[in-house]
Amino acid sequence: MGVPHGTVQITTAGEIVDGGGSVVASPEFDDKVGQINYQHVSVTLGDGSNPFGDPWQEGIPGSWRFGRSGYPYGWNPNDQ
């Protein structure tokens, strides 16, 4: 089951691992911006474990998304 579009759920890598799951770096090429997102991860939960909180409406401005001008964590299209 995924997270519904427009919402986020929060936990930590430690809580996932403590529950028997894993968090693995999984860089992903983003066709929209032609760059690799090195902050992408693959999450596998342990059996019967769900450390995520309740879903809530995402409050991240669209300009802060990966590959957009306001992205605060590294690559910025204006840096090219």
C-alpha positions in Angstrom: 0.0 0.0 0.0 1.3 3.4 -0.9 0.8 6.8 0.6 -2.2 8.6 -1.1 -1.2 11.5 -3.4 -1.1 14.8 -1.7 -0.4 13.3 1.8 2.6 12.4 3.8 3.3 10.0 6.7 6.2 10.3 9.0 8.5 7.9 10.8 12.3 7.4 11.1 14.6 4.8 9.5 15.4 3.6 13.1 11.7 2.9 13.8 11.5 0.9 10.5 14.6 -1.1 11.3 13.5 -1.7 14.9 10.3 -3.2 13.5 12.3 -5.7 11.3 12.2 -3.6 8.1 14.8 -1.9 6.0 15.6 1.4 4.5 17.9 1.2 1.5 19.3 4.1 -0.6 17.7 3.8 -4.0 18.8 6.6 -6.3 16.1 7.2 -8.9 16.3 9.0 -12.3 13.7 11.7 -12.6 12.7 12.0 -16.3 10.9 15.4 -15.6 14.2 17.1 -14.7 16.8 14.8 -16.3 18.6 14.3 -13.0 19.1 11.5 -10.4 17.5 12.0 -7.1 20.1 10.6 -4.7 17.7 11.1 -1.7 15.3 8.5 -2.8 15.0 5.4 -0.6 13.2 2.0 -0.8 11.3 1.1 2.4 10.3 -2.5 3.4 8.4 -2.9 6.6 8.8 -5.8 8.9 6.0 -8.3 9.4 3.1 -6.7 11.1 5.0 -3.5 11.6 3.7 -0.1 10.7 5.7 2.7 12.4 4.1 5.4 10.2 1.8 8.0 11.8 -1.6 9.0 10.4 -1.6 10.6 6.9 -1.8 14.3 6.8 -2.1 16.8 4.0 1.2 17.7 2.5 2.2 21.3 3.1 5.3 21.3 0.9 5.2 24.0 -1.8 5.5 22.6 -5.3 8.6 24.8 -5.9 10.4 22.8 -3.2 10.0 19.5 -4.9 13.1 17.7 -6.4 14.2 19.4 -9.6 12.4 22.7 -9.1 13.9 26.1 -8.3 13.2 26.1 -4.6 14.5 22.6 -3.9 16.5 23.1 -0.7 18.6 19.9 -0.6 21.2 20.0 -3.3 20.7 20.1 -7.0 18.9 23.1 -8.3 18.0 23.6 -12.0 19.2 27.2 -11.8 22.7 26.0 -10.9 23.4 24.5 -14.3 
